[in-house]
Amino acid sequence: MAELNTVNTNTDRRQQINTVFLVDDDDNWCFISKIILQKAGIGKQIITANNGLKALAVLRQRVADGQQLPELIFLDIKMPVMNGFEFLDELVNAAELDLSHTQIYICSSSVNAKDKETAGLYPIAGFITKPLTQDILNQILK
């Protein structure tokens, strides 16, 4: 019986996610992640940015246009122009961006303990080691 409730909760949580934001400079990873998200029925809209600076611009534009901010953000650490940690530094200080209904997951290929330690200094929901999989999605949507 508990398993059925968990499944129903996951389904409800998936339906609550309208927008997913993939912030990563790897086009292949973004393409595959979009497919995984679509197959899982997560997010009616999946948007991307290839660095933190562009991601901030997208978020600010959404606010300016009166659009809802993403419910889920998957953020890479190592990107050109503005990396994931620099993005989070800016995000923490961006009063105009109310991300209280957004979960941010760092999604990185890094296995460096220092990266995980640094990630813990930010208001993120978790640290995921790439690739993004259906199993990982099931775990974070519990």
SVG drawing of the C-alpha trace seen along z (x, -y; Angstrom):
<svg xmlns="http://www.w3.org/2000/svg" viewBox="-2 -43 40 45">
<polyline fill="none" stroke="black" stroke-width="0.4" points="0.0,0.0 2.8,-2.4 4.4,-1.9 1.1,-2.9 1.1,-6.1 4.6,-6.9 3.8,-6.4 0.8,-8.7 2.9,-11.3 5.5,-11.1 2.9,-11.5 1.4,-14.5 4.8,-16.1 5.6,-15.5 2.4,-17.2 3.3,-20.3 6.5,-20.8 5.7,-23.1 9.2,-24.3 12.6,-22.6 15.8,-24.6 18.9,-22.9 22.0,-25.0 24.9,-23.3 27.4,-23.9 27.2,-20.3 24.6,-20.3 24.6,-16.5 23.9,-16.3 21.0,-18.8 19.6,-16.9 19.6,-13.5 18.3,-15.1 15.4,-16.6 14.5,-13.2 14.7,-11.6 12.6,-14.4 10.0,-14.2 9.7,-10.4 9.3,-10.8 6.5,-13.3 8.4,-16.0 8.0,-19.6 5.7,-21.0 8.5,-23.3 12.2,-22.5 14.5,-25.5 18.3,-25.6 21.2,-28.0 24.8,-27.1 26.4,-29.2 25.4,-30.9 25.3,-34.4 22.8,-33.4 20.8,-31.5 20.6,-34.6 19.4,-36.6 16.7,-34.0 15.5,-34.0 15.4,-37.8 13.5,-38.0 10.9,-35.5 10.3,-37.7 10.1,-40.8 7.6,-39.0 5.5,-37.9 6.3,-34.2 6.7,-31.7 10.3,-30.7 11.3,-27.1 10.4,-24.6 13.5,-22.6 17.0,-23.7 19.7,-21.3 23.0,-23.2 26.4,-22.2 29.5,-23.5 32.1,-23.8 30.9,-26.1 32.5,-29.0 31.7,-32.6 30.1,-32.0 30.4,-28.7 27.8,-27.1 29.2,-28.5 29.4,-32.0 25.8,-31.6 24.8,-30.6 26.7,-33.5 24.7,-35.9 21.5,-34.1 21.8,-34.3 22.1,-38.1 19.4,-38.6 16.5,-39.9 14.3,-40.2 14.4,-36.4 12.2,-34.6 13.3,-31.0 11.4,-29.9 9.4,-27.4 12.5,-26.2 14.7,-23.3 18.2,-23.5 20.3,-20.4 23.9,-20.6 24.3,-18.0 28.0,-17.5 30.5,-14.9 32.8,-16.1 33.6,-13.5 35.8,-16.0 34.9,-16.1 35.7,-19.8 33.1,-20.5 30.5,-18.7 31.7,-20.6 31.4,-23.9 28.0,-23.0 26.8,-22.5 27.4,-26.2 24.5,-27.1 20.7,-26.7 20.5,-23.7 18.4,-20.6 21.2,-18.2 24.3,-17.2 23.8,-14.7 26.7,-13.0 26.0,-12.8 24.3,-11.4 20.7,-12.3 18.7,-9.1 15.1,-8.0 16.2,-6.5 17.7,-9.8 14.5,-11.6 12.4,-9.1 14.6,-9.7 14.4,-13.5 10.7,-13.6 9.8,-11.5"/>
</svg>
